[in-house]
Amino acid sequence: MKALVYTAPLRLEMRELADPQPKAGEVLVRIRAVGVCGSDLNGFLGRSKKRVPPLVLGHEFSGEVATSDGVGDIALGAAVAVYPIVSCGTCEYCVTQRDNLCAARQVYGLDFHGGLAEYASVPARCLFRMPPSISFVEGSLVEPLANAIHVVGRCGAIRGRTGLIYGAGPIGILCALVTKQNGARIAVVDRNVHRLTRTKELTAALAVDATALDPVTSVIEWTGGRGVDFAIDAVGTAQCRQNSIACTASGGAVICIGLEDEVCAVDTRPIVTREVDVKGAYAYTRPDFAEALSMLARKLLPWESLVTKSALPQGQAIFDDLASGHSSILKAVFEI
């Protein structure tokens, strides 16, 4: 099979690899579309310790069942979105549908070859059947949308509340869209003017250019001095985390999903004296994944205005563009 292989920091190569051989309980999926996650980009930049080259990146993918051999109840040729977390299935987290927290979990494009290829072997339990109304490109968006749904769920009840999305990358934009669907008013902070503009157009958010304005002052003024009810840090640097806390009202919540810096120092006094809850959010659960699929089926996501479609041989150029820091691409998806 043809695959786009991460061979060294800042280097991707088209290579011919052996077709994967399904193990017991697995089916072969012919991949049709795969999205690029910020974690893929970190791998490309050489910042991910677990993404060791040579590796096929990509965990946001959809396709069609190519061989099933009677495994599961999904027929040959069925269109599927792939749930890319492979967990043990038996621990306390897995049996309570929190397999994103399974200590034995493994993820496509991280622990083994992922979706930037023609084929993948996938456990039958990790396949979600897609309705005919959903395209393969939409199918590749189920995973990042599930991520956003999980993050927003960690915020608690947000209808009628104010929120901050720190970072207008793909996950930040999807979080903004999900919060809008859930009835919140939001502000979005980023350094990329193109992404800020598109996010504002899609969500009517307050857009704060961090290269021109002080984000904390701007957000605090927008809330009349009170601060937002919740903040989502979709970047993960020390400054972004600190600013998210500073922008949050007493008794509010900050959800951390960005992982730009592994270790960072923040002033913990507001967390204590203003009772600001700081929570982590990792990936999603199977109910989140199902909700994302439903949301796409109900055409609640303006995905066509988000996606830039490409082919695998353009992989190096697309990743170079995304890594430049001033890309106009909101969400890169490869059609295979």
C-alpha positions as CSV (number, residue, x, y, z in Angstrom):
1,M,0.0,0.0,0.0
2,K,1.0,3.6,-0.5
3,A,1.6,5.6,2.7
4,L,2.8,9.0,3.8
5,V,5.6,8.2,6.3
6,Y,7.1,10.5,8.9
7,T,10.8,9.7,8.5
8,A,12.5,12.4,10.5
9,P,11.6,15.8,12.0
10,L,10.1,18.0,9.3
11,R,10.3,15.2,6.8
12,L,7.5,13.1,5.2
13,E,8.0,10.6,2.3
14,M,5.6,8.7,0.1
15,R,6.5,5.0,0.5
16,E,5.3,1.6,-0.5
17,L,4.5,-0.5,2.6
18,A,3.1,-4.0,3.1
19,D,-0.7,-4.1,3.4
20,P,-1.7,-4.6,7.0
21,Q,-2.8,-8.1,7.9
22,P,-5.9,-8.2,10.2
23,K,-5.5,-10.1,13.5
24,A,-8.3,-11.9,15.3
25,G,-11.2,-9.5,15.8
26,E,-10.0,-7.0,13.3
27,V,-11.1,-5.9,9.8
28,L,-9.2,-4.3,7.0
29,V,-10.4,-0.7,6.3
30,R,-9.7,1.0,3.0
31,I,-9.0,4.5,4.1
32,R,-10.8,7.3,2.2
33,A,-10.1,10.4,4.2
34,V,-7.9,11.4,7.1
35,G,-7.5,14.7,8.9
36,V,-4.4,16.3,10.4
37,C,-4.4,16.9,14.1
38,G,-2.3,19.4,16.0
39,S,-0.6,16.3,17.7
40,D,0.3,15.0,14.2
41,L,1.9,18.4,13.6
42,N,3.8,18.2,16.8
43,G,5.1,14.8,15.7
44,F,6.1,16.2,12.4
45,L,8.0,19.0,14.2
46,G,9.9,16.4,16.3
47,R,8.2,17.5,19.6
48,S,6.4,14.2,20.3
49,K,8.4,11.7,22.3
50,K,6.1,8.8,21.4
51,R,5.9,9.5,17.7
52,V,9.1,7.8,16.6
53,P,10.0,7.6,12.9
54,P,9.4,5.9,10.7
55,L,5.7,6.2,11.4
56,V,2.5,6.7,9.5
57,L,0.7,9.5,11.3
58,G,-3.0,10.2,11.5
59,H,-5.8,9.1,13.8
60,E,-8.7,11.0,12.3
61,F,-9.9,8.7,9.6
62,S,-12.8,7.1,7.8
63,G,-13.1,4.5,5.1
64,E,-14.9,1.4,3.9
65,V,-14.6,-2.2,5.1
66,A,-12.4,-4.0,2.7
67,T,-12.4,-7.5,4.3
68,S,-14.3,-8.6,7.3
69,D,-14.3,-12.4,7.3
70,G,-17.5,-12.4,9.4
71,V,-16.0,-10.3,12.2
72,G,-18.6,-8.1,13.9
73,D,-21.8,-7.0,12.3
74,I,-20.5,-4.5,9.8
75,A,-20.8,-5.7,6.2
76,L,-18.2,-5.7,3.5
77,G,-18.1,-2.2,1.8
78,A,-19.8,-0.4,4.7
79,A,-18.7,3.2,5.3
80,V,-17.2,3.6,8.7
81,A,-15.6,6.2,11.0
82,V,-12.7,4.8,13.0
83,Y,-12.6,5.2,16.8
84,P,-8.8,5.3,17.0
85,I,-8.4,4.5,20.7
86,V,-7.6,0.8,21.2
87,S,-8.2,0.0,24.9
88,C,-8.1,-3.2,26.9
89,G,-11.9,-3.4,27.1
90,T,-12.0,-4.9,30.6
91,C,-10.7,-2.3,33.1
92,E,-12.9,-0.1,35.3
93,Y,-12.6,2.7,32.8
94,C,-13.4,0.6,29.7
95,V,-16.5,-1.0,31.3
96,T,-17.8,2.5,32.3
97,Q,-17.3,3.9,28.7
98,R,-14.3,5.9,29.7
99,D,-11.8,4.0,27.7
100,N,-10.0,7.3,26.9
101,L,-8.5,6.8,30.4
102,C,-7.6,3.1,30.1
103,A,-4.0,2.7,31.2
104,A,-3.3,0.2,28.4
105,R,-4.8,2.4,25.6
106,Q,-3.0,2.7,22.3
107,V,-3.8,5.2,19.5
108,Y,-3.4,5.0,15.8
109,G,-0.6,7.2,14.4
110,L,1.0,7.3,17.8
111,D,1.7,3.8,19.1
112,F,1.5,2.2,15.6
113,H,0.9,3.2,12.0
114,G,-2.1,5.5,11.5
115,G,-4.4,6.7,8.8
116,L,-2.1,8.5,6.3
117,A,-2.1,5.4,4.2
118,E,-4.4,3.3,1.9
119,Y,-5.3,0.7,4.5
120,A,-5.4,0.0,8.2
121,S,-6.4,-3.0,10.3
122,V,-9.0,-2.0,12.9
123,P,-10.7,-3.9,15.7
124,A,-14.3,-4.4,14.7
125,R,-15.4,-2.7,18.0
126,C,-13.6,0.5,16.9
127,L,-15.8,0.9,13.8
128,F,-18.8,3.3,13.8
129,R,-21.1,2.8,10.8
130,M,-21.7,6.0,8.9
131,P,-25.1,6.9,7.5
132,P,-25.3,7.4,3.7
133,S,-25.8,11.2,4.2
134,I,-22.2,11.5,5.6
135,S,-19.2,11.7,3.2
136,F,-15.9,10.2,4.0
137,V,-14.4,13.7,4.5
138,E,-17.2,14.3,7.1
139,G,-16.3,10.9,8.6
140,S,-12.7,12.1,9.2
141,L,-14.2,15.0,11.2
142,V,-16.0,12.7,13.7
143,E,-12.8,12.2,15.8
144,P,-11.9,15.9,16.3
145,L,-15.6,16.9,16.8
146,A,-15.9,14.2,19.5
147,N,-12.9,15.7,21.1
148,A,-14.6,19.1,21.1
149,I,-17.8,17.6,22.5
150,H,-15.8,16.0,25.3
151,V,-14.0,19.2,26.2
152,V,-17.3,21.3,26.3
153,G,-18.9,18.6,28.4
154,R,-16.2,19.1,31.0
155,C,-17.3,22.7,31.3
156,G,-20.6,21.8,32.8
157,A,-23.9,23.6,31.9
158,I,-23.0,26.5,29.6
159,R,-26.3,27.7,28.1
160,G,-26.5,31.4,28.6
161,R,-23.0,31.6,29.9
162,T,-19.8,33.3,28.6
163,G,-16.7,31.4,27.6
164,L,-13.2,31.8,26.2
165,I,-11.6,29.6,23.6
166,Y,-7.8,30.2,23.8
167,G,-6.5,29.1,20.4
168,A,-8.3,29.0,17.1
169,G,-6.7,25.9,15.7
170,P,-8.9,23.0,14.5
171,I,-9.9,21.8,18.0
172,G,-10.4,25.4,19.2
173,I,-12.6,26.2,16.2
174,L,-14.7,23.0,16.8
175,C,-15.0,23.9,20.5
176,A,-16.3,27.3,19.5
177,L,-18.9,25.7,17.2
178,V,-20.0,23.2,19.9
179,T,-20.3,25.9,22.5
180,K,-22.4,28.0,20.1
181,Q,-24.6,24.9,19.5
182,N,-25.0,24.8,23.3
183,G,-26.1,28.4,23.7
184,A,-22.9,30.1,25.1
185,R,-21.4,33.5,24.1
186,I,-17.7,33.2,23.5
187,A,-14.5,35.1,22.9
188,V,-11.7,33.5,20.9
189,V,-8.0,34.4,21.2
190,D,-5.3,33.6,18.7
191,R,-2.3,35.1,16.8
192,N,-3.5,33.9,13.4
193,V,-5.7,36.7,11.9
194,H,-7.2,34.4,9.2
195,R,-8.3,31.8,11.7
196,L,-9.7,34.5,14.0
197,T,-11.7,36.0,11.2
198,R,-13.2,32.7,10.1
199,T,-14.0,31.7,13.7
200,K,-15.8,35.0,14.2
201,E,-17.8,34.6,11.0
202,L,-18.9,31.1,12.0
203,T,-19.7,31.7,15.7
204,A,-20.2,35.5,16.1
205,A,-17.4,35.3,18.8
206,L,-15.4,38.2,20.1
207,A,-12.1,37.7,18.2
208,V,-9.0,38.9,20.0
209,D,-5.7,39.2,18.1
210,A,-3.0,38.4,20.7
211,T,-0.4,40.1,18.6
212,A,-2.2,43.5,18.8
213,L,-4.2,43.4,22.0
214,D,-3.8,42.2,25.6
215,P,-6.1,39.1,25.7
216,V,-6.8,39.4,29.4
217,T,-7.8,43.0,29.3
218,S,-9.9,42.5,26.2
219,V,-11.8,39.5,27.6
220,I,-12.3,41.1,31.1
221,E,-13.7,44.3,29.5
222,W,-16.0,42.2,27.2
223,T,-17.5,40.6,30.3
224,G,-17.9,43.9,32.1
225,G,-15.1,43.2,34.5
226,R,-16.4,39.9,35.8
227,G,-14.5,37.3,33.7
228,V,-15.9,34.4,31.7
229,D,-17.8,31.5,33.2
230,F,-15.5,29.0,31.5
231,A,-12.3,28.9,29.5
232,I,-10.8,26.3,27.2
233,D,-7.1,26.4,26.7
234,A,-6.6,24.7,23.3
235,V,-2.9,25.7,23.1
236,G,-1.1,24.6,26.2
237,T,1.7,27.1,26.8
238,A,2.4,28.6,30.2
239,Q,1.2,32.0,29.0
240,C,-2.0,30.6,27.5
241,R,-2.9,28.7,30.7
242,Q,-2.1,31.6,32.9
243,N,-4.2,34.0,30.7
244,S,-7.1,31.5,30.7
245,I,-7.1,31.4,34.5
246,A,-6.9,35.2,34.7
247,C,-9.8,35.6,32.3
248,T,-12.1,33.3,34.3
249,A,-14.6,34.5,36.9
250,S,-14.5,33.4,40.5
251,G,-16.1,30.0,40.7
252,G,-15.5,29.3,37.0
253,A,-13.7,26.5,35.2
254,V,-10.7,26.3,33.0
255,I,-10.4,23.2,30.8
256,C,-6.9,22.3,29.6
257,I,-6.7,20.4,26.3
258,G,-3.6,21.9,24.7
259,L,-0.3,20.3,25.2
260,E,2.2,22.6,23.7
261,D,4.4,22.7,26.8
262,E,4.8,19.5,28.8
263,V,5.7,21.4,32.0
264,C,4.8,25.0,32.7
265,A,4.6,27.3,35.8
266,V,1.3,29.2,36.5
267,D,0.3,31.4,39.4
268,T,-2.0,29.1,41.5
269,R,-3.3,31.8,43.8
270,P,-6.4,32.6,41.7
271,I,-7.1,28.9,41.6
272,V,-7.2,28.9,45.4
273,T,-8.5,32.4,46.3
274,R,-11.1,32.6,43.6
275,E,-12.0,28.9,43.5
276,V,-11.3,28.5,39.8
277,D,-11.5,24.8,38.8
278,V,-8.8,23.6,36.5
279,K,-9.6,20.4,34.7
280,G,-7.9,18.3,32.0
281,A,-9.7,16.8,29.0
282,Y,-8.2,13.9,27.0
283,A,-9.7,12.7,23.8
284,Y,-13.3,11.5,24.1
285,T,-15.6,8.6,25.0
286,R,-17.7,6.4,22.8
287,P,-20.8,8.4,23.6
288,D,-19.0,11.5,22.6
289,F,-18.0,9.8,19.3
290,A,-21.6,8.8,18.7
291,E,-22.8,12.3,19.4
292,A,-20.3,13.7,16.9
293,L,-21.5,11.3,14.3
294,S,-25.1,12.4,15.0
295,M,-24.2,16.1,14.9
296,L,-22.7,15.6,11.4
297,A,-25.6,13.5,10.2
298,R,-28.0,16.4,11.3
299,K,-25.8,18.8,9.4
300,L,-25.1,21.0,12.4
301,L,-21.4,21.5,11.5
302,P,-20.5,23.9,8.6
303,W,-17.6,21.5,7.7
304,E,-17.2,22.6,4.0
305,S,-16.1,26.1,5.2
306,L,-13.5,24.5,7.5
307,V,-11.8,21.9,5.3
308,T,-8.9,22.1,2.8
309,K,-8.7,18.9,0.9
310,S,-5.5,17.5,-0.5
311,A,-3.9,14.2,-1.7
312,L,-1.2,12.2,0.0
313,P,1.6,13.2,-2.4
314,Q,1.0,16.8,-1.2
315,G,1.7,15.8,2.4
316,Q,5.1,17.5,2.8
317,A,3.8,20.8,1.4
318,I,0.6,20.7,3.6
319,F,2.6,20.0,6.8
320,D,5.1,22.7,5.9
321,D,2.3,25.1,5.5
322,L,0.6,24.1,8.8
323,A,3.9,24.4,10.6
324,S,4.6,27.9,9.3
325,G,2.5,29.6,12.0
326,H,0.6,31.7,9.5
327,S,-1.3,29.1,7.5
328,S,-4.7,29.9,6.1
329,I,-5.8,26.3,6.4
330,L,-8.3,25.7,9.1
331,K,-8.6,21.9,8.8
332,A,-6.4,19.9,6.5
333,V,-8.0,16.6,5.3
334,F,-6.3,14.1,2.8
335,E,-8.6,12.2,0.5
336,I,-7.1,8.8,-0.4
